[in-house]
Amino acid sequence: MSDDNRTSDHRPSPDALVEAAGRDLRRRLKIFLGAAPGVGKTFEMLESGRAKKAEGVDVVIGVV
């Protein structure tokens, strides 16, 4: 194999991904919790995401 960082199907190897993750800037995870339905968790999450996006920050939102 000519490139040790890649597997035969041209994807990065797990070791290369771990190494790259160690070089990345530290990320933040923000969790919105509420005691009851309808207290504004989703609204606040979306507003916070919009504000960060307006600042030029990449935003990823997930719901569990």
HULIN-V257728 format. One record per backbone hydrogen bond with DSSP energy under -1.0 kcal/mol. NH is the residue of the N-H (numbers start at 1). CO is the residue of the C=O. Records with the same first field share a line. If there is no record, write none. Layout:
NH=CO ; CO
//
This chain:
6=3
7=11
10=7
13=5
17=13
18=14
19=15
20=16
21=17
22=18
24=20
44=40
45=41
46=42
47=43
48=44
49=45
50=46
51=47
52=48
53=49
54=50
55=51
56=53
57=52
//
